[in-house]
């Protein structure tokens, strides 16, 4: 079985190379805005909807009018046309679905941060990558690359660093099936409670960095816009946000890997996190990164050949896992006490037991004797 994996590394460009990367990024942003302007004008004035292929045919004329575009690899320019076309496709899809769509916007300096080599224009060497029109750029290779490289994306981070994303087609061999089953109940008091009683403590990365972030943001707010000092202070704020994001990502990768390596049947709740973020617990839920945890767990389980059971979260915390009696309780009540069978357990552990039973029943492949 083949899957797509993306390997992310930090680039170490020289000053001249960083300048070239920035120039190419600026040109890509200009082209994106120019193509968007063409689409708007053609529809508003001529009532004609330009297609992706019509704009691709227009690229040679734009190169003649703006010679600086010739300094960029041709496939990078073609990828910009493809990006804009996908933005319009998403816009029309949302319109048809009755959602509230956002029309594709012109991109400012800080809203266009990457360009992509979709097929060619790059060659990976031992600890360098040779990019068309730029040259050989050093890479911090912290792990080996697997499979065949398909695309290469260069991205500028908010703190001013450059990252490279190599999308590879990797052959995955399914690991030996296991018989163990587990259910995971995510929460705020504990990041996750398992149906076997184990817990993962909530790391609260944002809360730990909150004071440092507030201090950096106060300093930023006092500086005059457009000054060198404000740009430096802005990078400090961006680096703190980037550190929090990387800590969450690393945490979710490690914990989901442990779960997938150990269990064959994994059951989780189908939480509507977008709606939950509208409540008073929005900051705590965002800090817990439940959505990222589920995304990582889903794709890792698929790659390893594990079975993932997703259950409706309704009443999993209220229902008794022993007798099935519905025992309503407030969010502040952390203990489950059943008035019918007198079963007592932590609220999250009781919910994990219910998730396990519902998940295994939905998968329909595990006998009750294997439920932990």
C-alpha positions as CSV (number, residue, x, y, z in Angstrom):
1,X,0.0,0.0,0.0
2,X,1.2,3.5,-0.9
3,X,0.5,6.6,1.1
4,X,1.5,10.2,0.9
5,X,3.8,11.4,3.7
6,X,5.2,15.0,4.1
7,X,8.6,15.5,5.6
8,X,9.3,19.0,7.1
9,X,12.8,20.4,7.5
10,X,14.3,23.8,8.4
11,X,16.2,25.5,5.6
12,X,19.5,27.3,6.4
13,X,19.9,29.7,3.4
14,X,22.7,32.2,3.2
15,X,21.8,35.9,3.2
16,X,21.9,36.1,-0.6
17,X,19.7,33.0,-0.9
18,X,17.2,34.2,1.7
19,X,16.9,37.4,-0.4
20,X,16.3,35.4,-3.5
21,X,13.7,33.3,-1.7
22,X,11.9,36.4,-0.6
23,X,12.0,38.0,-4.1
24,X,10.5,34.8,-5.6
25,X,7.8,34.8,-2.9
26,X,6.9,38.4,-3.6
27,X,6.7,37.7,-7.3
28,X,4.4,34.7,-6.7
29,X,2.2,36.9,-4.5
30,X,2.0,39.5,-7.2
31,X,1.1,36.9,-9.8
32,X,-1.7,35.5,-7.6
33,X,-3.2,38.9,-7.1
34,X,-2.9,39.8,-10.8
35,X,-4.7,36.5,-11.8
36,X,-7.4,37.2,-9.2
37,X,-7.8,40.7,-10.6
38,X,-8.2,39.3,-14.1
39,X,-10.9,36.9,-13.0
40,X,-12.8,39.7,-11.2
41,X,-12.6,42.2,-14.1
42,X,-13.5,39.6,-16.8
43,X,-16.6,38.7,-14.9
44,X,-17.7,42.1,-13.8
45,X,-17.1,43.9,-17.1
46,X,-17.4,41.2,-19.8
47,X,-19.5,38.6,-17.9
48,X,-16.9,35.9,-18.8
49,X,-15.6,33.4,-16.2
50,X,-12.0,32.7,-16.9
51,X,-10.9,29.1,-16.5
52,X,-7.7,27.7,-15.2
53,X,-6.5,26.7,-18.7
54,X,-7.2,30.2,-20.1
55,X,-5.0,31.7,-17.4
56,X,-2.3,29.2,-18.0
57,X,-2.2,30.2,-21.6
58,X,-1.9,33.9,-20.5
59,X,1.3,33.2,-18.5
60,X,3.8,33.7,-21.4
61,X,2.3,37.2,-22.1
62,X,2.6,38.2,-18.5
63,X,6.3,37.1,-18.6
64,X,6.9,39.4,-21.5
65,X,5.3,42.3,-19.6
66,X,7.0,41.5,-16.3
67,X,10.5,40.1,-17.0
68,X,11.0,39.4,-13.2
69,X,8.7,36.4,-13.6
70,X,11.3,34.7,-15.8
71,X,13.4,34.3,-12.7
72,X,10.9,31.8,-11.3
73,X,10.6,28.2,-12.4
74,X,7.8,27.7,-14.9
75,X,6.0,25.0,-12.8
76,X,6.0,27.3,-9.8
77,X,4.0,29.9,-11.8
78,X,1.6,27.2,-13.1
79,X,1.0,26.0,-9.5
80,X,-0.1,29.6,-8.6
81,X,-2.8,29.4,-11.3
82,X,-3.8,26.0,-9.8
83,X,-4.0,27.5,-6.3
84,X,-6.3,30.3,-7.4
85,X,-8.5,27.9,-9.3
86,X,-8.9,25.7,-6.2
87,X,-9.8,28.8,-4.2
88,X,-12.7,29.5,-6.6
89,X,-13.7,25.8,-6.7
90,X,-14.0,25.9,-2.9
91,X,-15.9,29.2,-3.0
92,X,-18.5,27.8,-5.5
93,X,-18.8,24.5,-3.5
94,X,-19.7,26.4,-0.3
95,X,-22.2,28.5,-2.3
96,X,-23.9,25.3,-3.5
97,X,-23.9,23.8,0.0
98,X,-25.7,26.8,1.4
99,X,-22.7,27.8,3.6
100,X,-21.4,31.3,4.1
101,X,-18.6,31.5,1.6
102,X,-15.7,33.9,1.6
103,X,-14.7,35.2,-1.9
104,X,-11.0,34.7,-2.7
105,X,-9.1,37.6,-1.4
106,X,-6.1,39.6,-2.6
107,X,-3.1,38.5,-0.6
108,X,-1.0,41.0,1.4
109,X,2.6,40.6,2.4
110,X,1.9,38.4,5.4
111,X,-1.0,36.4,3.8
112,X,1.1,34.6,1.1
113,X,3.9,32.6,2.6
114,X,4.7,29.7,0.3
115,X,5.4,28.5,-3.2
116,X,5.5,25.0,-4.6
117,X,7.5,23.0,-7.2
118,X,4.9,20.4,-8.2
119,X,7.0,18.1,-10.2
120,X,10.5,19.4,-11.1
121,X,12.9,22.3,-10.4
122,X,14.4,20.8,-7.3
123,X,17.0,18.1,-6.6
124,X,17.7,16.7,-3.1
125,X,21.4,16.1,-2.3
126,X,22.8,14.7,1.0
127,X,22.4,17.8,3.2
128,X,21.3,20.3,0.6
129,X,18.6,20.9,-1.9
130,X,19.2,22.5,-5.3
131,X,16.3,24.8,-6.2
132,X,15.9,26.2,-9.7
133,X,16.9,29.9,-10.0
134,X,18.2,29.9,-6.4
135,X,21.0,27.3,-6.0
136,X,22.0,24.8,-3.4
137,X,20.5,25.5,0.0
138,X,21.5,23.8,3.2
139,X,18.8,21.7,5.1
140,X,18.7,20.6,8.7
141,X,18.1,16.9,8.0
142,X,16.9,15.6,11.4
143,X,15.5,12.3,10.0
144,X,15.8,10.3,6.8
145,X,13.4,10.7,3.9
146,X,11.3,7.7,2.8
147,X,9.9,6.9,-0.6
148,X,9.8,8.9,-3.8
149,X,9.7,12.7,-3.6
150,X,6.7,14.1,-5.5
151,X,6.4,17.8,-4.6
152,X,8.5,20.4,-2.8
153,X,7.0,23.4,-1.0
154,X,9.0,26.3,0.4
155,X,7.3,28.2,3.2
156,X,8.3,31.3,5.2
157,X,7.4,31.1,8.9
158,X,5.9,34.0,10.8
159,X,9.2,34.4,12.6
160,X,11.1,34.8,9.4
161,X,12.6,31.4,9.0
162,X,12.3,29.1,6.0
163,X,10.9,25.6,6.0
164,X,10.8,23.0,3.3
165,X,8.0,20.4,2.9
166,X,8.8,17.3,0.8
167,X,5.7,15.3,-0.1
168,X,6.7,11.6,-0.7
169,X,4.9,8.5,-1.9
170,X,5.8,5.9,0.6
171,X,5.1,2.1,0.5
172,X,3.7,1.1,3.9
173,X,3.7,-2.5,5.1
174,X,0.8,-3.1,7.6
175,X,2.0,-4.2,11.0
176,X,0.9,-7.4,12.6
177,X,-2.8,-7.2,13.8
178,X,-3.3,-7.0,17.5
179,X,-6.3,-8.0,19.6
180,X,-6.3,-5.2,22.2
181,X,-9.1,-2.6,22.2
182,X,-9.1,0.8,23.8
183,X,-11.3,3.9,24.0
184,X,-10.1,7.4,24.4
185,X,-12.1,10.2,26.1
186,X,-10.4,13.6,25.6
187,X,-10.9,16.2,28.2
188,X,-9.5,19.4,29.8
189,X,-8.7,18.2,33.4
190,X,-6.7,15.3,31.8
191,X,-5.9,15.4,28.1
192,X,-7.1,11.9,27.7
193,X,-8.6,9.1,29.8
194,X,-8.4,5.5,28.5
195,X,-10.9,2.8,29.1
196,X,-8.2,0.8,30.9
197,X,-7.8,3.5,33.5
198,X,-4.6,5.1,32.2
199,X,-4.5,8.9,31.8
200,X,-2.5,11.4,29.8
201,X,-2.0,14.6,31.7
202,X,-2.9,17.8,30.0
203,X,0.4,19.6,29.0
204,X,-1.3,23.1,28.7
205,X,1.4,24.5,26.5
206,X,-0.4,27.8,25.9
207,X,-1.0,28.3,29.6
208,X,2.7,27.8,30.4
209,X,3.7,30.4,27.8
210,X,0.8,32.8,28.4
211,X,2.8,35.2,30.7
212,X,5.8,35.4,28.2
213,X,3.4,35.9,25.3
214,X,1.5,38.7,27.2
215,X,4.7,40.4,28.0
216,X,5.9,40.3,24.4
217,X,2.5,41.5,23.1
218,X,2.5,44.5,25.5
219,X,5.9,45.5,24.3
220,X,4.8,45.2,20.7
221,X,1.7,47.3,21.2
222,X,3.7,50.2,22.6
223,X,6.0,50.5,19.5
224,X,5.3,52.6,16.5
225,X,4.1,50.9,13.4
226,X,6.6,50.6,10.6
227,X,9.7,50.9,12.8
228,X,12.5,48.4,12.9
229,X,11.9,47.9,16.7
230,X,8.3,46.9,16.1
231,X,9.3,44.3,13.4
232,X,11.8,42.8,15.9
233,X,9.2,42.7,18.6
234,X,6.7,41.1,16.2
235,X,9.2,38.3,15.5
236,X,9.4,37.6,19.2
237,X,5.7,37.2,19.5
238,X,5.6,35.0,16.4
239,X,8.4,32.8,17.8
240,X,6.4,32.2,21.0
241,X,3.3,31.2,19.0
242,X,5.4,29.0,16.7
243,X,7.0,27.3,19.8
244,X,3.5,26.6,21.3
245,X,2.3,25.2,17.9
246,X,5.4,22.9,17.6
247,X,5.1,21.6,21.1
248,X,1.4,20.7,20.6
249,X,2.3,19.0,17.3
250,X,5.1,17.0,18.8
251,X,3.0,15.9,21.7
252,X,0.1,14.7,19.5
253,X,2.5,12.8,17.2
254,X,4.1,11.0,20.1
255,X,0.9,10.1,22.0
256,X,-1.0,8.9,18.9
257,X,2.0,6.8,17.8
258,X,2.0,5.0,21.2
259,X,-1.8,4.3,20.9
260,X,-1.5,3.0,17.3
261,X,1.5,0.8,18.1
262,X,-0.3,-0.9,21.0
263,X,-3.9,-1.3,20.1
264,X,-5.8,-2.8,17.1
265,X,-9.2,-1.3,17.9
266,X,-9.4,2.3,18.9
267,X,-12.6,4.1,19.8
268,X,-13.1,7.9,20.0
269,X,-15.9,10.4,20.1
270,X,-17.1,12.3,17.1
271,X,-16.9,15.7,18.8
272,X,-18.1,18.9,17.0
273,X,-15.1,20.9,18.1
274,X,-16.1,24.0,16.0
275,X,-19.3,24.4,18.0
276,X,-17.6,23.6,21.3
277,X,-15.2,26.5,20.6
278,X,-18.1,29.0,20.9
279,X,-18.4,28.4,24.7
280,X,-16.5,29.6,27.7
281,X,-14.0,26.8,27.5
282,X,-12.8,27.8,24.0
283,X,-9.3,28.7,25.1
284,X,-8.8,25.5,27.1
285,X,-10.2,23.4,24.2
286,X,-7.9,25.1,21.7
287,X,-4.9,24.6,24.0
288,X,-5.7,20.9,24.3
289,X,-5.6,20.5,20.5
290,X,-8.3,17.8,20.3
291,X,-8.8,18.2,16.6
292,X,-5.1,17.8,15.8
293,X,-5.0,14.7,18.1
294,X,-7.9,13.1,16.1
295,X,-6.4,13.9,12.7
296,X,-3.1,12.3,13.6
297,X,-4.7,9.3,15.2
298,X,-6.9,8.8,12.1
299,X,-4.2,8.8,9.5
300,X,-1.7,6.8,11.7
301,X,-4.4,4.2,12.3
302,X,-5.1,3.9,8.6
303,X,-1.4,3.5,7.8
304,X,-1.0,0.8,10.4
305,X,-4.1,-1.1,9.5
306,X,-5.9,-0.4,12.8
307,X,-9.7,-0.1,13.1
308,X,-11.0,3.3,14.3
309,X,-14.5,3.4,15.8
310,X,-16.1,6.9,15.9
311,X,-19.1,7.2,18.2
312,X,-21.8,9.7,18.9
313,X,-20.8,11.6,22.0
314,X,-24.4,12.1,23.2
315,X,-24.8,10.9,26.9
316,X,-21.4,9.1,27.1
317,X,-20.7,11.0,30.3
318,X,-24.2,10.7,31.7
319,X,-25.0,7.1,31.1
320,X,-23.7,4.4,33.6
321,X,-21.3,2.1,31.9
322,X,-22.4,-0.8,34.2
323,X,-26.2,-0.8,34.1
324,X,-27.0,1.8,31.4
325,X,-28.9,4.0,33.7
326,X,-29.0,7.7,32.6
327,X,-27.5,9.8,35.5
328,X,-27.6,13.5,34.6
329,X,-24.7,15.5,36.0
330,X,-23.3,19.0,35.7
331,X,-20.0,19.7,34.0
332,X,-18.4,20.5,37.4
333,X,-19.3,17.1,38.8
334,X,-16.2,14.9,38.2
335,X,-17.5,11.7,39.8
336,X,-20.0,9.4,38.4
337,X,-22.3,7.9,41.0
338,X,-25.1,5.6,39.7
339,X,-28.3,5.8,41.8
340,X,-29.5,2.4,40.4
341,X,-26.5,0.1,40.7
342,X,-24.4,2.3,43.0
343,X,-21.4,2.1,40.6
344,X,-18.8,4.8,41.3
345,X,-16.0,6.0,39.0
346,X,-14.4,9.1,37.7
347,X,-16.6,10.8,35.1
348,X,-14.1,10.5,32.3
349,X,-13.3,6.8,33.0
350,X,-17.1,6.0,32.9
351,X,-17.3,7.9,29.6
352,X,-14.4,6.0,28.1
353,X,-16.1,2.7,29.1
354,X,-19.2,3.8,27.2
355,X,-17.2,4.9,24.2
356,X,-15.5,1.6,24.1
357,X,-18.8,-0.4,24.2
358,X,-20.4,1.8,21.5
359,X,-17.2,1.8,19.3
360,X,-16.8,-1.9,19.3
361,X,-20.5,-2.4,18.7
362,X,-20.2,-0.1,15.7
363,X,-17.2,-1.9,14.3
364,X,-19.0,-5.2,14.8
365,X,-15.9,-7.3,14.8
366,X,-15.0,-7.8,18.5
367,X,-16.6,-10.1,21.0
368,X,-17.5,-8.8,24.4
369,X,-14.7,-10.8,26.0
370,X,-12.1,-8.6,24.5
371,X,-13.5,-5.4,25.9
372,X,-11.1,-3.9,28.4
